[in-house]
Amino acid sequence: MRTVGRGLVVGWLLAALVVLGMDGRLPAFLAWATLGSLLVLGVDALVRQQLSRSRYYRPSLPERYRVADDLAEPLAVVVAVAERDALVEQ
């Protein structure tokens, strides 16, 4: 049923293009359709770009990573934080 429906829609669109071509209005239709499509695609791209997250957005690191990255912290503190986080995750 879907294939028949698609075929029917494509057939009607081709028939409309043939009629526009015979009437001499096909170039104007194609120009307007192209400009309208480009405008819609441009607005869509702009909206998507504005709504997307910033590439500079980073979620904060868990405490175990911050402690492990701090070279001034003793190893015992780093291990204790990692063990505490491992117990919390279970």
C-alpha positions as CSV (number, residue, x, y, z in Angstrom):
1,M,0.0,0.0,0.0
2,R,2.8,2.4,0.8
3,T,4.5,1.8,-2.5
4,V,1.3,2.4,-4.4
5,G,0.7,5.6,-2.4
6,R,4.3,6.8,-3.1
7,G,3.9,6.0,-6.8
8,L,0.7,7.9,-7.0
9,V,2.2,11.0,-5.4
10,V,5.2,10.9,-7.6
11,G,3.0,10.4,-10.7
12,W,0.9,13.5,-9.8
13,L,4.0,15.5,-9.2
14,L,5.5,14.6,-12.5
15,A,2.2,15.3,-14.2
16,A,2.1,18.8,-12.6
17,L,5.7,19.4,-13.8
18,V,4.8,18.4,-17.3
19,V,1.7,20.7,-17.3
20,L,3.9,23.6,-15.9
21,G,6.4,22.9,-18.6
22,M,3.8,22.9,-21.4
23,D,2.4,26.2,-20.0
24,G,5.8,27.8,-20.0
25,R,5.8,28.4,-16.2
26,L,8.3,25.6,-15.2
27,P,11.4,27.8,-15.0
28,A,9.6,30.3,-12.7
29,F,8.3,27.5,-10.5
30,L,11.7,25.9,-10.3
31,A,13.3,29.3,-9.4
32,W,10.7,29.9,-6.6
33,A,10.9,26.4,-5.3
34,T,14.7,26.5,-5.2
35,L,14.8,29.9,-3.5
36,G,12.1,28.8,-1.0
37,S,13.9,25.5,-0.2
38,L,17.2,27.3,0.3
39,L,15.5,29.8,2.6
40,V,13.9,27.1,4.7
41,L,17.2,25.1,4.9
42,G,19.1,28.2,5.9
43,V,16.6,29.2,8.6
44,D,16.6,25.5,9.9
45,A,20.4,25.5,10.0
46,L,20.5,28.8,11.9
47,V,17.9,27.6,14.4
48,R,19.7,24.3,14.9
49,Q,23.0,26.1,15.4
50,Q,21.5,28.6,17.9
51,L,19.8,25.8,19.9
52,S,22.8,23.5,20.0
53,R,25.1,23.3,23.0
54,S,28.3,25.3,23.0
55,R,31.4,23.3,22.0
56,Y,33.0,24.9,25.0
57,Y,30.4,23.4,27.4
58,R,31.9,20.6,29.4
59,P,30.3,18.9,32.4
60,S,32.2,19.2,35.6
61,L,34.6,16.4,36.4
62,P,33.9,14.1,39.2
63,E,35.9,14.8,42.4
64,R,38.1,11.7,41.9
65,Y,39.4,13.1,38.7
66,R,40.0,16.6,40.1
67,V,41.9,15.0,43.1
68,A,43.9,12.7,40.9
69,D,44.9,15.6,38.6
70,D,46.1,17.7,41.5
71,L,49.8,16.7,41.9
72,A,50.0,18.3,45.3
73,E,47.5,15.8,46.8
74,P,49.0,12.8,48.6
75,L,48.5,9.4,47.0
76,A,46.5,8.2,50.0
77,V,43.9,11.0,49.6
78,V,43.5,10.1,45.9
79,V,43.0,6.4,46.7
80,A,40.6,7.3,49.5
81,V,38.4,9.4,47.2
82,A,38.5,6.8,44.5
83,E,37.4,4.1,47.0
84,R,34.6,6.3,48.3
85,D,33.3,6.9,44.8
86,A,33.5,3.2,44.0
87,L,31.4,2.4,47.1
88,V,28.8,5.1,46.2
89,E,28.5,3.8,42.6
90,Q,27.7,0.3,43.7
